[in-house]
Amino acid sequence: KVIIDMDAIGDADSLEQSDINIIFGNLLQQLYNLADGKIVSTYVGTQAFAAVGATAVIANLIIGFVNGVTQGFGIPISRCFGAGDYKNMRRYVAGSFIMTVAMTLILTVGALLGIEGLLHILDTPADIMEEALQYIRIIIMGTAFISLYNYSANTLRAVGESRIPLLCLAVAVILNIFLDILFVHTFSMGLRGAAHATNIAQCIAGVLCMAYLLFRFRELVPKGQEWQVQTRDDRIWNFTWYDVLFCEYRYRDFPDCSKQTWYEDCDGAYCGKKNRGTDQCSDAVYRHGYDDLCQPESGGRRI
């Protein structure tokens, strides 16, 4: 049964259009910091502007790292989608989500603990150190919002939808400018206001993107056991989302067939046979997942 086809997303974006959307999306994410700098320089002063500029490389590094990791998670999702392997596609969606949450927690805690030392390494001037720390710590605490947007956006891109993530980001960037003016100028919150405005805008971008994914692509949402991490049993290594995400290689030994050597082909769709069976086994092709079928010519059984 076909669960998702290309009609579900209308006309799929062409490769060129998708690349353009991704490039513009990456550029728009850099505008958060630029907008903060412009607003605080206008309404607070040059020292506040210097503090934002001193932390720009760190803020952009966090965005770039999260975006790069979640783009990598989208590769097996995309390949499963193209191969029509929707069950494993949802497993990779689940695995990507779990690993994104873990990455976000580690990155947030690690960055908060090490940010002061990093600013010293970057030779941040002492007269702006306090303001720089005040601003970047609030930005780091919003790492979860950066992850939410990039995970949702890259999952959508994996199934051919690159326009909606760009539109959600454009809305958030425009909203960030208005919130900057509101918090920094109207409420006189200074650098803290600029940082909070950025986090709110990033949160809205993530929520919009995730809402679109959940309501427009419901079959992407993992169900039940698709969230579970499979473990080793007494017969075989079960292939799961983490195998393909890290392109790990495994060997399988089936009790009712002659010894077979199998490899995981990183496309998340099929497990190809490296060495074909001898006199005991037919030339069965084993499908990736949990419906592996061992078909010896006589006396065999389903694995």
Disulfide bonds with the S-S distance in Angstrom:
Cys247-Cys266 2.38
Cys257-Cys294 2.04
